[in-house]
Amino acid sequence: MTVEVRIEPWGQDDLALLRRTNAPEMMAHLGGPETEEQLRARHERYLQRRGAGGGGMFRIVLSPTGEPAGTIGYWERPWRGETVYETGWSVLPEYQGRGIAVAAGREIIGLATEAASAGDGPRSLHAYPKVDNPASNAICRRLGFTLVEECDFEYPAGHPIRCNDWRLELTPAG
């Protein structure tokens, strides 16, 4: 069964979706739920990234119903002496296990590839799931990422975690 999704740029009304992804079971691999103040600040950061170079945040929407199923994005970050794109996603529990993150990930890979091809942007896309998060690591594999190494990471800031560094080279189509 093919899952059809689209990704739509983050909007002012998406704070409610962000609150839904902040549930304890959704944040278990990300340092736990955030406070309302932290959520509002993150929402504002997502809004500021809209249309800016270097990526953005998106809501994952089921086609054709338009029902929101989660979030996904990509952004620039320094990593190991270079600037790379990082990606991350969150799919609501009732939609997990249906291939939605993989379908949305393909859309993000397309956008990141276009951005890399259009200028001097990063040429690789990375994901950093915790080593003990089998679902997110499987998504990286299914999307064609290559496992580079285990590494130490902070997320949120000041909260060390052990992650896998997955890398995908962004090559222009054609």
SEKOL-584266 format. One record per residue (C-alpha): chain; x, y, z; residue number from 0. Coordinates in steps of 0.05 Angstrom, whole numbers, padded with zeros to 5 digits, always signed. Layout:
N
<site drenmi="A" c1="X" c2="Y" c3="Z" rovex="NUM"/>
...
***
This chain:
174
<site drenmi="A" c1="+00000" c2="+00000" c3="+00000" rovex="0"/>
<site drenmi="A" c1="+00029" c2="+00067" c3="-00021" rovex="1"/>
<site drenmi="A" c1="+00019" c2="+00124" c3="+00029" rovex="2"/>
<site drenmi="A" c1="+00005" c2="+00191" c3="-00003" rovex="3"/>
<site drenmi="A" c1="+00028" c2="+00251" c3="+00036" rovex="4"/>
<site drenmi="A" c1="+00047" c2="+00322" c3="+00022" rovex="5"/>
<site drenmi="A" c1="+00087" c2="+00370" c3="+00063" rovex="6"/>
<site drenmi="A" c1="+00064" c2="+00441" c3="+00073" rovex="7"/>
<site drenmi="A" c1="+00104" c2="+00500" c3="+00100" rovex="8"/>
<site drenmi="A" c1="+00096" c2="+00513" c3="+00175" rovex="9"/>
<site drenmi="A" c1="+00041" c2="+00562" c3="+00190" rovex="10"/>
<site drenmi="A" c1="+00014" c2="+00604" c3="+00247" rovex="11"/>
<site drenmi="A" c1="-00041" c2="+00552" c3="+00260" rovex="12"/>
<site drenmi="A" c1="+00009" c2="+00495" c3="+00270" rovex="13"/>
<site drenmi="A" c1="+00021" c2="+00508" c3="+00344" rovex="14"/>
<site drenmi="A" c1="-00035" c2="+00458" c3="+00359" rovex="15"/>
<site drenmi="A" c1="+00001" c2="+00405" c3="+00318" rovex="16"/>
<site drenmi="A" c1="+00066" c2="+00421" c3="+00355" rovex="17"/>
<site drenmi="A" c1="+00030" c2="+00411" c3="+00421" rovex="18"/>
<site drenmi="A" c1="+00005" c2="+00342" c3="+00397" rovex="19"/>
<site drenmi="A" c1="+00076" c2="+00321" c3="+00380" rovex="20"/>
<site drenmi="A" c1="+00098" c2="+00342" c3="+00450" rovex="21"/>
<site drenmi="A" c1="+00065" c2="+00281" c3="+00484" rovex="22"/>
<site drenmi="A" c1="+00111" c2="+00241" c3="+00530" rovex="23"/>
<site drenmi="A" c1="+00111" c2="+00180" c3="+00485" rovex="24"/>
<site drenmi="A" c1="+00130" c2="+00224" c3="+00425" rovex="25"/>
<site drenmi="A" c1="+00186" c2="+00259" c3="+00463" rovex="26"/>
<site drenmi="A" c1="+00217" c2="+00198" c3="+00497" rovex="27"/>
<site drenmi="A" c1="+00277" c2="+00199" c3="+00450" rovex="28"/>
<site drenmi="A" c1="+00283" c2="+00275" c3="+00451" rovex="29"/>
<site drenmi="A" c1="+00293" c2="+00293" c3="+00524" rovex="30"/>
<site drenmi="A" c1="+00220" c2="+00293" c3="+00545" rovex="31"/>
<site drenmi="A" c1="+00162" c2="+00341" c3="+00535" rovex="32"/>
<site drenmi="A" c1="+00174" c2="+00415" c3="+00531" rovex="33"/>
<site drenmi="A" c1="+00139" c2="+00469" c3="+00572" rovex="34"/>
<site drenmi="A" c1="+00086" c2="+00512" c3="+00539" rovex="35"/>
<site drenmi="A" c1="+00137" c2="+00569" c3="+00537" rovex="36"/>
<site drenmi="A" c1="+00188" c2="+00525" c3="+00502" rovex="37"/>
<site drenmi="A" c1="+00136" c2="+00502" c3="+00452" rovex="38"/>
<site drenmi="A" c1="+00115" c2="+00574" c3="+00436" rovex="39"/>
<site drenmi="A" c1="+00188" c2="+00594" c3="+00426" rovex="40"/>
<site drenmi="A" c1="+00200" c2="+00534" c3="+00380" rovex="41"/>
<site drenmi="A" c1="+00137" c2="+00551" c3="+00341" rovex="42"/>
<site drenmi="A" c1="+00164" c2="+00621" c3="+00330" rovex="43"/>
<site drenmi="A" c1="+00231" c2="+00594" c3="+00306" rovex="44"/>
<site drenmi="A" c1="+00194" c2="+00549" c3="+00257" rovex="45"/>
<site drenmi="A" c1="+00155" c2="+00608" c3="+00231" rovex="46"/>
<site drenmi="A" c1="+00218" c2="+00649" c3="+00222" rovex="47"/>
<site drenmi="A" c1="+00250" c2="+00593" c3="+00180" rovex="48"/>
<site drenmi="A" c1="+00193" c2="+00596" c3="+00130" rovex="49"/>
<site drenmi="A" c1="+00219" c2="+00615" c3="+00062" rovex="50"/>
<site drenmi="A" c1="+00289" c2="+00628" c3="+00090" rovex="51"/>
<site drenmi="A" c1="+00348" c2="+00596" c3="+00055" rovex="52"/>
<site drenmi="A" c1="+00376" c2="+00535" c3="+00087" rovex="53"/>
<site drenmi="A" c1="+00312" c2="+00495" c3="+00098" rovex="54"/>
<site drenmi="A" c1="+00248" c2="+00500" c3="+00138" rovex="55"/>
<site drenmi="A" c1="+00196" c2="+00463" c3="+00178" rovex="56"/>
<site drenmi="A" c1="+00134" c2="+00430" c3="+00149" rovex="57"/>
<site drenmi="A" c1="+00071" c2="+00395" c3="+00172" rovex="58"/>
<site drenmi="A" c1="+00060" c2="+00326" c3="+00142" rovex="59"/>
<site drenmi="A" c1="-00010" c2="+00322" c3="+00112" rovex="60"/>
<site drenmi="A" c1="-00046" c2="+00260" c3="+00088" rovex="61"/>
<site drenmi="A" c1="-00070" c2="+00264" c3="+00017" rovex="62"/>
<site drenmi="A" c1="-00125" c2="+00275" c3="-00003" rovex="63"/>
<site drenmi="A" c1="-00158" c2="+00288" c3="+00065" rovex="64"/>
<site drenmi="A" c1="-00111" c2="+00343" c3="+00088" rovex="65"/>
<site drenmi="A" c1="-00108" c2="+00313" c3="+00157" rovex="66"/>
<site drenmi="A" c1="-00043" c2="+00331" c3="+00194" rovex="67"/>
<site drenmi="A" c1="-00002" c2="+00270" c3="+00211" rovex="68"/>
<site drenmi="A" c1="+00062" c2="+00300" c3="+00239" rovex="69"/>
<site drenmi="A" c1="+00121" c2="+00346" c3="+00227" rovex="70"/>
<site drenmi="A" c1="+00185" c2="+00344" c3="+00187" rovex="71"/>
<site drenmi="A" c1="+00239" c2="+00393" c3="+00168" rovex="72"/>
<site drenmi="A" c1="+00310" c2="+00406" c3="+00148" rovex="73"/>
<site drenmi="A" c1="+00359" c2="+00461" c3="+00166" rovex="74"/>
<site drenmi="A" c1="+00432" c2="+00480" c3="+00163" rovex="75"/>
<site drenmi="A" c1="+00480" c2="+00463" c3="+00219" rovex="76"/>
<site drenmi="A" c1="+00555" c2="+00460" c3="+00230" rovex="77"/>
<site drenmi="A" c1="+00580" c2="+00388" c3="+00235" rovex="78"/>
<site drenmi="A" c1="+00651" c2="+00360" c3="+00235" rovex="79"/>
<site drenmi="A" c1="+00681" c2="+00422" c3="+00203" rovex="80"/>
<site drenmi="A" c1="+00629" c2="+00432" c3="+00149" rovex="81"/>
<site drenmi="A" c1="+00559" c2="+00459" c3="+00140" rovex="82"/>
<site drenmi="A" c1="+00508" c2="+00404" c3="+00129" rovex="83"/>
<site drenmi="A" c1="+00433" c2="+00398" c3="+00127" rovex="84"/>
<site drenmi="A" c1="+00400" c2="+00362" c3="+00185" rovex="85"/>
<site drenmi="A" c1="+00331" c2="+00332" c3="+00182" rovex="86"/>
<site drenmi="A" c1="+00283" c2="+00308" c3="+00235" rovex="87"/>
<site drenmi="A" c1="+00211" c2="+00285" c3="+00237" rovex="88"/>
<site drenmi="A" c1="+00155" c2="+00267" c3="+00284" rovex="89"/>
<site drenmi="A" c1="+00094" c2="+00226" c3="+00264" rovex="90"/>
<site drenmi="A" c1="+00033" c2="+00224" c3="+00310" rovex="91"/>
<site drenmi="A" c1="+00022" c2="+00157" c3="+00344" rovex="92"/>
<site drenmi="A" c1="-00042" c2="+00140" c3="+00307" rovex="93"/>
<site drenmi="A" c1="-00005" c2="+00145" c3="+00240" rovex="94"/>
<site drenmi="A" c1="+00060" c2="+00110" c3="+00258" rovex="95"/>
<site drenmi="A" c1="+00079" c2="+00046" c3="+00222" rovex="96"/>
<site drenmi="A" c1="+00045" c2="+00066" c3="+00156" rovex="97"/>
<site drenmi="A" c1="+00106" c2="+00093" c3="+00118" rovex="98"/>
<site drenmi="A" c1="+00087" c2="+00165" c3="+00129" rovex="99"/>
<site drenmi="A" c1="+00155" c2="+00187" c3="+00154" rovex="100"/>
<site drenmi="A" c1="+00189" c2="+00153" c3="+00095" rovex="101"/>
<site drenmi="A" c1="+00141" c2="+00186" c3="+00045" rovex="102"/>
<site drenmi="A" c1="+00151" c2="+00255" c3="+00078" rovex="103"/>
<site drenmi="A" c1="+00226" c2="+00242" c3="+00081" rovex="104"/>
<site drenmi="A" c1="+00228" c2="+00232" c3="+00006" rovex="105"/>
<site drenmi="A" c1="+00196" c2="+00301" c3="-00002" rovex="106"/>
<site drenmi="A" c1="+00248" c2="+00332" c3="+00044" rovex="107"/>
<site drenmi="A" c1="+00305" c2="+00298" c3="+00006" rovex="108"/>
<site drenmi="A" c1="+00277" c2="+00328" c3="-00058" rovex="109"/>
<site drenmi="A" c1="+00275" c2="+00398" c3="-00027" rovex="110"/>
<site drenmi="A" c1="+00345" c2="+00392" c3="+00002" rovex="111"/>
<site drenmi="A" c1="+00371" c2="+00367" c3="-00064" rovex="112"/>
<site drenmi="A" c1="+00340" c2="+00426" c3="-00100" rovex="113"/>
<site drenmi="A" c1="+00370" c2="+00474" c3="-00049" rovex="114"/>
<site drenmi="A" c1="+00439" c2="+00442" c3="-00055" rovex="115"/>
<site drenmi="A" c1="+00435" c2="+00445" c3="-00131" rovex="116"/>
<site drenmi="A" c1="+00413" c2="+00518" c3="-00132" rovex="117"/>
<site drenmi="A" c1="+00475" c2="+00547" c3="-00099" rovex="118"/>
<site drenmi="A" c1="+00530" c2="+00540" c3="-00049" rovex="119"/>
<site drenmi="A" c1="+00487" c2="+00503" c3="+00002" rovex="120"/>
<site drenmi="A" c1="+00506" c2="+00439" c3="+00037" rovex="121"/>
<site drenmi="A" c1="+00516" c2="+00376" c3="-00005" rovex="122"/>
<site drenmi="A" c1="+00495" c2="+00326" c3="+00048" rovex="123"/>
<site drenmi="A" c1="+00434" c2="+00313" c3="+00091" rovex="124"/>
<site drenmi="A" c1="+00443" c2="+00283" c3="+00160" rovex="125"/>
<site drenmi="A" c1="+00395" c2="+00251" c3="+00211" rovex="126"/>
<site drenmi="A" c1="+00415" c2="+00237" c3="+00283" rovex="127"/>
<site drenmi="A" c1="+00366" c2="+00188" c3="+00315" rovex="128"/>
<site drenmi="A" c1="+00384" c2="+00159" c3="+00383" rovex="129"/>
<site drenmi="A" c1="+00419" c2="+00091" c3="+00376" rovex="130"/>
<site drenmi="A" c1="+00362" c2="+00060" c3="+00416" rovex="131"/>
<site drenmi="A" c1="+00307" c2="+00087" c3="+00370" rovex="132"/>
<site drenmi="A" c1="+00298" c2="+00029" c3="+00321" rovex="133"/>
<site drenmi="A" c1="+00240" c2="+00061" c3="+00283" rovex="134"/>
<site drenmi="A" c1="+00277" c2="+00125" c3="+00264" rovex="135"/>
<site drenmi="A" c1="+00340" c2="+00086" c3="+00247" rovex="136"/>
<site drenmi="A" c1="+00299" c2="+00042" c3="+00201" rovex="137"/>
<site drenmi="A" c1="+00270" c2="+00103" c3="+00167" rovex="138"/>
<site drenmi="A" c1="+00340" c2="+00128" c3="+00153" rovex="139"/>
<site drenmi="A" c1="+00358" c2="+00061" c3="+00122" rovex="140"/>
<site drenmi="A" c1="+00295" c2="+00060" c3="+00079" rovex="141"/>
<site drenmi="A" c1="+00310" c2="+00131" c3="+00054" rovex="142"/>
<site drenmi="A" c1="+00379" c2="+00110" c3="+00030" rovex="143"/>
<site drenmi="A" c1="+00421" c2="+00144" c3="+00084" rovex="144"/>
<site drenmi="A" c1="+00489" c2="+00113" c3="+00100" rovex="145"/>
<site drenmi="A" c1="+00506" c2="+00100" c3="+00173" rovex="146"/>
<site drenmi="A" c1="+00570" c2="+00139" c3="+00187" rovex="147"/>
<site drenmi="A" c1="+00581" c2="+00128" c3="+00261" rovex="148"/>
<site drenmi="A" c1="+00554" c2="+00131" c3="+00331" rovex="149"/>
<site drenmi="A" c1="+00565" c2="+00199" c3="+00361" rovex="150"/>
<site drenmi="A" c1="+00550" c2="+00242" c3="+00422" rovex="151"/>
<site drenmi="A" c1="+00499" c2="+00296" c3="+00411" rovex="152"/>
<site drenmi="A" c1="+00461" c2="+00345" c3="+00454" rovex="153"/>
<site drenmi="A" c1="+00386" c2="+00349" c3="+00447" rovex="154"/>
<site drenmi="A" c1="+00358" c2="+00390" c3="+00476" rovex="155"/>
<site drenmi="A" c1="+00419" c2="+00434" c3="+00492" rovex="156"/>
<site drenmi="A" c1="+00453" c2="+00409" c3="+00555" rovex="157"/>
<site drenmi="A" c1="+00422" c2="+00339" c3="+00549" rovex="158"/>
<site drenmi="A" c1="+00474" c2="+00290" c3="+00521" rovex="159"/>
<site drenmi="A" c1="+00449" c2="+00231" c3="+00481" rovex="160"/>
<site drenmi="A" c1="+00482" c2="+00176" c3="+00440" rovex="161"/>
<site drenmi="A" c1="+00460" c2="+00179" c3="+00367" rovex="162"/>
<site drenmi="A" c1="+00474" c2="+00149" c3="+00300" rovex="163"/>
<site drenmi="A" c1="+00499" c2="+00197" c3="+00247" rovex="164"/>
<site drenmi="A" c1="+00464" c2="+00179" c3="+00181" rovex="165"/>
<site drenmi="A" c1="+00487" c2="+00216" c3="+00118" rovex="166"/>
<site drenmi="A" c1="+00457" c2="+00222" c3="+00049" rovex="167"/>
<site drenmi="A" c1="+00495" c2="+00255" c3="-00007" rovex="168"/>
<site drenmi="A" c1="+00451" c2="+00305" c3="-00045" rovex="169"/>
<site drenmi="A" c1="+00461" c2="+00296" c3="-00119" rovex="170"/>
<site drenmi="A" c1="+00422" c2="+00335" c3="-00171" rovex="171"/>
<site drenmi="A" c1="+00370" c2="+00296" c3="-00211" rovex="172"/>
<site drenmi="A" c1="+00386" c2="+00281" c3="-00283" rovex="173"/>
***
